[in-house]
């Protein structure tokens, strides 16, 4: 088994183990756990279905794994009660538990690389300023749509959605969430573009060799 394939299997196995842990007697109620981890349950089958036709780079899979980890932990404890960030809040006299901010930063970091990869492999876009801008716009749109979903769930479920929303009394929470996703998309492209481009070239070679052997 090639190294990249083995690495993907390891990511999947560890993710499933963490998901089982997160779903076993979560600190949050079962509905909140399900709402927070739904993106993981949607993404995993999609990745399986599209794996042969569109395998992502190692970087993209690693960031997906990390984002899923953030979601699973948030679902287990709720974003407002994540123990490590409770400790940080109490130790440094912070105004809130900031774990949800980490989640929304990752909501920018991971989708940015996914969007960048799809655009570079499936559209005529090149590696220029327009690519950077469009990736940021897509990431911000995804974040805004997620806020719509939170809003609709709150309308439907009423008080039951309090733990899911995790606003912690901040009237600007929605704006902070989208702003952090935007910042995450910028940071992601600035930090990972070179590594991502190198891995994209490698995956192009792999797919070409697969077609030749077929």
Beta strands, then each sheet from edge to edge (+ up, - down):
end
